[in-house]
Amino acid sequence: MTWSEMQPLLSQGTIDTLYMVLWSALVTLAGGLPLGILLVLTDKGGLLQNAVVNKAVGAIVNIGRSLPFMILLIALIPFTTLIVGTFIGPTAMIVPLAIGAIPFFARLVETAIREVDHGLVEAVQAMGGSIPTIVRKVLLPQALPSLVSAVTTTVIVLIGYSAMAGAVGGEGLGSKAVTYGFQRFENGFMIATVVVLIAIVTVVQLLGDGVVRLLARRGRTAT
């Protein structure tokens, strides 16, 4: 396969991959952030201490994290079809991608929030700050560098998931690698898809690291 033949396939695969990753990352952020915060707030000594809720949410998150993505992808076919109308294509893959990543991201959020100095929380609470105020004004701002790092890690995981989704009609670079590389024994095309995936992951990691350093520098300047 010549470069002129590979280029349009790689371009379309990259577009589909970025589309899946972007939208599933947004859904993951919307679902995983509240879950992670809830795990911290309802834990022992938390502002909303509730053992029943904490254990229930923790169990759901643990179950979600323990399922291999390929199994989850296949198991969610009926649900994906119900939500999107089909289980094939980049739009359909957003559903299993997000569901697979939300528990992973929630645990990263929990870890980031726990790093916040509890003394700051107690100080704001002593001044009459409500729980929503403490979350918005203390927990999230103080944990922001760690949260950005968590988002970066999750996006990279989603890129890997999106490649696996190609095995069941998810389009993207994974699908192109299977269809035009593996099945046709085109090793050059397989290598090209790997190079593109590595490039995407590298760019995401560099951007994430840059934002984290910027936030950390601003935090030191503010103090």
MARFIVO-984207 format. One record per residue (C-alpha): residue number from 1; y, z, x. Coordinates in steps of 0.1 Angstrom, whole numbers, padded with zeros to 4 digits. Layout:
{k=NUM | yy=Y | zz=Z | xx=X} .
...
//
This chain:
{k=1 | yy=0000 | zz=0000 | xx=0000} .
{k=2 | yy=0034 | zz=-0010 | xx=0014} .
{k=3 | yy=0065 | zz=0011 | xx=0015} .
{k=4 | yy=0081 | zz=-0012 | xx=-0012} .
{k=5 | yy=0052 | zz=-0005 | xx=-0035} .
{k=6 | yy=0052 | zz=0032 | xx=-0028} .
{k=7 | yy=0089 | zz=0038 | xx=-0032} .
{k=8 | yy=0093 | zz=0034 | xx=-0070} .
{k=9 | yy=0061 | zz=0055 | xx=-0075} .
{k=10 | yy=0074 | zz=0083 | xx=-0053} .
{k=11 | yy=0109 | zz=0081 | xx=-0069} .
{k=12 | yy=0095 | zz=0084 | xx=-0104} .
{k=13 | yy=0071 | zz=0112 | xx=-0094} .
{k=14 | yy=0100 | zz=0131 | xx=-0077} .
{k=15 | yy=0121 | zz=0128 | xx=-0108} .
{k=16 | yy=0093 | zz=0140 | xx=-0131} .
{k=17 | yy=0085 | zz=0169 | xx=-0108} .
{k=18 | yy=0122 | zz=0180 | xx=-0106} .
{k=19 | yy=0125 | zz=0177 | xx=-0144} .
{k=20 | yy=0094 | zz=0199 | xx=-0150} .
{k=21 | yy=0104 | zz=0224 | xx=-0123} .
{k=22 | yy=0141 | zz=0227 | xx=-0135} .
{k=23 | yy=0133 | zz=0233 | xx=-0171} .
{k=24 | yy=0103 | zz=0256 | xx=-0166} .
{k=25 | yy=0124 | zz=0276 | xx=-0141} .
{k=26 | yy=0151 | zz=0281 | xx=-0167} .
{k=27 | yy=0126 | zz=0292 | xx=-0193} .
{k=28 | yy=0109 | zz=0315 | xx=-0167} .
{k=29 | yy=0143 | zz=0330 | xx=-0158} .
{k=30 | yy=0151 | zz=0337 | xx=-0195} .
{k=31 | yy=0116 | zz=0352 | xx=-0201} .
{k=32 | yy=0109 | zz=0370 | xx=-0168} .
{k=33 | yy=0142 | zz=0387 | xx=-0162} .
{k=34 | yy=0142 | zz=0408 | xx=-0194} .
{k=35 | yy=0105 | zz=0416 | xx=-0189} .
{k=36 | yy=0112 | zz=0428 | xx=-0153} .
{k=37 | yy=0141 | zz=0449 | xx=-0164} .
{k=38 | yy=0121 | zz=0464 | xx=-0193} .
{k=39 | yy=0093 | zz=0474 | xx=-0169} .
{k=40 | yy=0118 | zz=0494 | xx=-0148} .
{k=41 | yy=0137 | zz=0510 | xx=-0177} .
{k=42 | yy=0105 | zz=0521 | xx=-0195} .
{k=43 | yy=0088 | zz=0534 | xx=-0164} .
{k=44 | yy=0085 | zz=0571 | xx=-0156} .
{k=45 | yy=0120 | zz=0584 | xx=-0149} .
{k=46 | yy=0136 | zz=0553 | xx=-0163} .
{k=47 | yy=0166 | zz=0551 | xx=-0187} .
{k=48 | yy=0142 | zz=0542 | xx=-0216} .
{k=49 | yy=0111 | zz=0560 | xx=-0204} .
{k=50 | yy=0083 | zz=0550 | xx=-0227} .
{k=51 | yy=0048 | zz=0551 | xx=-0213} .
{k=52 | yy=0032 | zz=0531 | xx=-0242} .
{k=53 | yy=0057 | zz=0503 | xx=-0240} .
{k=54 | yy=0055 | zz=0503 | xx=-0202} .
{k=55 | yy=0017 | zz=0501 | xx=-0200} .
{k=56 | yy=0016 | zz=0475 | xx=-0228} .
{k=57 | yy=0041 | zz=0452 | xx=-0211} .
{k=58 | yy=0025 | zz=0459 | xx=-0177} .
{k=59 | yy=-0009 | zz=0449 | xx=-0190} .
{k=60 | yy=0004 | zz=0416 | xx=-0204} .
{k=61 | yy=0021 | zz=0408 | xx=-0172} .
{k=62 | yy=-0010 | zz=0416 | xx=-0151} .
{k=63 | yy=-0032 | zz=0395 | xx=-0173} .
{k=64 | yy=-0008 | zz=0366 | xx=-0171} .
{k=65 | yy=-0007 | zz=0369 | xx=-0133} .
{k=66 | yy=-0044 | zz=0371 | xx=-0129} .
{k=67 | yy=-0052 | zz=0338 | xx=-0146} .
{k=68 | yy=-0056 | zz=0308 | xx=-0123} .
{k=69 | yy=-0031 | zz=0282 | xx=-0133} .
{k=70 | yy=-0056 | zz=0254 | xx=-0138} .
{k=71 | yy=-0075 | zz=0275 | xx=-0163} .
{k=72 | yy=-0043 | zz=0286 | xx=-0180} .
{k=73 | yy=-0032 | zz=0249 | xx=-0182} .
{k=74 | yy=-0063 | zz=0239 | xx=-0200} .
{k=75 | yy=-0065 | zz=0269 | xx=-0222} .
{k=76 | yy=-0029 | zz=0263 | xx=-0234} .
{k=77 | yy=-0035 | zz=0227 | xx=-0245} .
{k=78 | yy=-0037 | zz=0236 | xx=-0282} .
{k=79 | yy=-0005 | zz=0258 | xx=-0279} .
{k=80 | yy=0013 | zz=0232 | xx=-0259} .
{k=81 | yy=0004 | zz=0205 | xx=-0285} .
{k=82 | yy=0017 | zz=0228 | xx=-0312} .
{k=83 | yy=0050 | zz=0234 | xx=-0295} .
{k=84 | yy=0057 | zz=0199 | xx=-0281} .
{k=85 | yy=0035 | zz=0176 | xx=-0301} .
{k=86 | yy=0015 | zz=0165 | xx=-0270} .
{k=87 | yy=-0002 | zz=0180 | xx=-0240} .
{k=88 | yy=0005 | zz=0150 | xx=-0217} .
{k=89 | yy=0037 | zz=0142 | xx=-0198} .
{k=90 | yy=0064 | zz=0162 | xx=-0180} .
{k=91 | yy=0079 | zz=0177 | xx=-0211} .
{k=92 | yy=0046 | zz=0191 | xx=-0223} .
{k=93 | yy=0039 | zz=0206 | xx=-0188} .
{k=94 | yy=0070 | zz=0228 | xx=-0191} .
{k=95 | yy=0051 | zz=0251 | xx=-0216} .
{k=96 | yy=0022 | zz=0261 | xx=-0193} .
{k=97 | yy=0044 | zz=0261 | xx=-0162} .
{k=98 | yy=0068 | zz=0286 | xx=-0177} .
{k=99 | yy=0040 | zz=0308 | xx=-0192} .
{k=100 | yy=0022 | zz=0308 | xx=-0159} .
{k=101 | yy=0054 | zz=0317 | xx=-0139} .
{k=102 | yy=0070 | zz=0343 | xx=-0162} .
{k=103 | yy=0046 | zz=0372 | xx=-0153} .
{k=104 | yy=0050 | zz=0364 | xx=-0116} .
{k=105 | yy=0088 | zz=0363 | xx=-0118} .
{k=106 | yy=0088 | zz=0395 | xx=-0139} .
{k=107 | yy=0071 | zz=0415 | xx=-0112} .
{k=108 | yy=0095 | zz=0401 | xx=-0086} .
{k=109 | yy=0124 | zz=0412 | xx=-0108} .
{k=110 | yy=0109 | zz=0446 | xx=-0112} .
{k=111 | yy=0107 | zz=0450 | xx=-0074} .
{k=112 | yy=0143 | zz=0438 | xx=-0070} .
{k=113 | yy=0156 | zz=0462 | xx=-0096} .
{k=114 | yy=0138 | zz=0492 | xx=-0081} .
{k=115 | yy=0156 | zz=0486 | xx=-0048} .
{k=116 | yy=0189 | zz=0496 | xx=-0064} .
{k=117 | yy=0202 | zz=0529 | xx=-0053} .
{k=118 | yy=0194 | zz=0553 | xx=-0082} .
{k=119 | yy=0225 | zz=0574 | xx=-0073} .
{k=120 | yy=0247 | zz=0545 | xx=-0085} .
{k=121 | yy=0229 | zz=0545 | xx=-0118} .
{k=122 | yy=0233 | zz=0582 | xx=-0122} .
{k=123 | yy=0270 | zz=0580 | xx=-0114} .
{k=124 | yy=0277 | zz=0554 | xx=-0141} .
{k=125 | yy=0255 | zz=0573 | xx=-0165} .
{k=126 | yy=0274 | zz=0605 | xx=-0159} .
{k=127 | yy=0306 | zz=0587 | xx=-0167} .
{k=128 | yy=0292 | zz=0578 | xx=-0201} .
{k=129 | yy=0280 | zz=0543 | xx=-0193} .
{k=130 | yy=0256 | zz=0529 | xx=-0218} .
{k=131 | yy=0222 | zz=0514 | xx=-0208} .
{k=132 | yy=0234 | zz=0478 | xx=-0214} .
{k=133 | yy=0265 | zz=0486 | xx=-0193} .
{k=134 | yy=0243 | zz=0500 | xx=-0165} .
{k=135 | yy=0221 | zz=0470 | xx=-0165} .
{k=136 | yy=0251 | zz=0445 | xx=-0164} .
{k=137 | yy=0274 | zz=0464 | xx=-0141} .
{k=138 | yy=0250 | zz=0481 | xx=-0117} .
{k=139 | yy=0214 | zz=0470 | xx=-0117} .
{k=140 | yy=0219 | zz=0432 | xx=-0119} .
{k=141 | yy=0249 | zz=0430 | xx=-0095} .
{k=142 | yy=0233 | zz=0453 | xx=-0069} .
{k=143 | yy=0200 | zz=0435 | xx=-0071} .
{k=144 | yy=0215 | zz=0400 | xx=-0071} .
{k=145 | yy=0205 | zz=0390 | xx=-0035} .
{k=146 | yy=0169 | zz=0400 | xx=-0042} .
{k=147 | yy=0169 | zz=0383 | xx=-0075} .
{k=148 | yy=0181 | zz=0351 | xx=-0060} .
{k=149 | yy=0153 | zz=0354 | xx=-0034} .
{k=150 | yy=0129 | zz=0360 | xx=-0063} .
{k=151 | yy=0142 | zz=0328 | xx=-0081} .
{k=152 | yy=0137 | zz=0308 | xx=-0049} .
{k=153 | yy=0101 | zz=0320 | xx=-0045} .
{k=154 | yy=0094 | zz=0313 | xx=-0082} .
{k=155 | yy=0108 | zz=0278 | xx=-0080} .
{k=156 | yy=0086 | zz=0270 | xx=-0050} .
{k=157 | yy=0056 | zz=0283 | xx=-0069} .
{k=158 | yy=0065 | zz=0261 | xx=-0098} .
{k=159 | yy=0066 | zz=0231 | xx=-0075} .
{k=160 | yy=0030 | zz=0239 | xx=-0065} .
{k=161 | yy=0020 | zz=0244 | xx=-0101} .
{k=162 | yy=0036 | zz=0211 | xx=-0111} .
{k=163 | yy=0015 | zz=0193 | xx=-0085} .
{k=164 | yy=-0016 | zz=0208 | xx=-0100} .
{k=165 | yy=-0004 | zz=0198 | xx=-0135} .
{k=166 | yy=-0008 | zz=0162 | xx=-0124} .
{k=167 | yy=-0045 | zz=0166 | xx=-0127} .
{k=168 | yy=-0043 | zz=0168 | xx=-0164} .
{k=169 | yy=-0017 | zz=0142 | xx=-0172} .
{k=170 | yy=0014 | zz=0161 | xx=-0162} .
{k=171 | yy=0030 | zz=0132 | xx=-0143} .
{k=172 | yy=0051 | zz=0141 | xx=-0113} .
{k=173 | yy=0040 | zz=0138 | xx=-0077} .
{k=174 | yy=0007 | zz=0154 | xx=-0083} .
{k=175 | yy=-0003 | zz=0128 | xx=-0108} .
{k=176 | yy=0009 | zz=0100 | xx=-0086} .
{k=177 | yy=-0011 | zz=0114 | xx=-0057} .
{k=178 | yy=-0043 | zz=0116 | xx=-0077} .
{k=179 | yy=-0039 | zz=0082 | xx=-0094} .
{k=180 | yy=-0025 | zz=0061 | xx=-0066} .
{k=181 | yy=-0037 | zz=0081 | xx=-0036} .
{k=182 | yy=-0070 | zz=0098 | xx=-0042} .
{k=183 | yy=-0086 | zz=0075 | xx=-0067} .
{k=184 | yy=-0076 | zz=0043 | xx=-0048} .
{k=185 | yy=-0083 | zz=0058 | xx=-0013} .
{k=186 | yy=-0047 | zz=0052 | xx=-0003} .
{k=187 | yy=-0044 | zz=0079 | xx=0024} .
{k=188 | yy=-0009 | zz=0067 | xx=0033} .
{k=189 | yy=0004 | zz=0073 | xx=-0002} .
{k=190 | yy=-0013 | zz=0107 | xx=-0002} .
{k=191 | yy=0005 | zz=0116 | xx=0030} .
{k=192 | yy=0038 | zz=0103 | xx=0016} .
{k=193 | yy=0035 | zz=0126 | xx=-0015} .
{k=194 | yy=0028 | zz=0156 | xx=0007} .
{k=195 | yy=0059 | zz=0148 | xx=0028} .
{k=196 | yy=0081 | zz=0145 | xx=-0003} .
{k=197 | yy=0068 | zz=0179 | xx=-0016} .
{k=198 | yy=0074 | zz=0195 | xx=0017} .
{k=199 | yy=0109 | zz=0182 | xx=0017} .
{k=200 | yy=0116 | zz=0195 | xx=-0018} .
{k=201 | yy=0103 | zz=0229 | xx=-0010} .
{k=202 | yy=0123 | zz=0230 | xx=0023} .
{k=203 | yy=0155 | zz=0221 | xx=0005} .
{k=204 | yy=0149 | zz=0248 | xx=-0022} .
{k=205 | yy=0141 | zz=0274 | xx=0004} .
{k=206 | yy=0172 | zz=0266 | xx=0025} .
{k=207 | yy=0195 | zz=0267 | xx=-0006} .
{k=208 | yy=0180 | zz=0300 | xx=-0017} .
{k=209 | yy=0183 | zz=0315 | xx=0017} .
{k=210 | yy=0219 | zz=0303 | xx=0020} .
{k=211 | yy=0229 | zz=0319 | xx=-0013} .
{k=212 | yy=0212 | zz=0352 | xx=-0004} .
{k=213 | yy=0231 | zz=0353 | xx=0029} .
{k=214 | yy=0264 | zz=0346 | xx=0011} .
{k=215 | yy=0258 | zz=0373 | xx=-0014} .
{k=216 | yy=0248 | zz=0398 | xx=0012} .
{k=217 | yy=0279 | zz=0390 | xx=0033} .
{k=218 | yy=0301 | zz=0394 | xx=0002} .
{k=219 | yy=0284 | zz=0427 | xx=-0005} .
{k=220 | yy=0291 | zz=0440 | xx=0030} .
{k=221 | yy=0327 | zz=0429 | xx=0027} .
{k=222 | yy=0331 | zz=0447 | xx=-0007} .
{k=223 | yy=0319 | zz=0479 | xx=0008} .
//
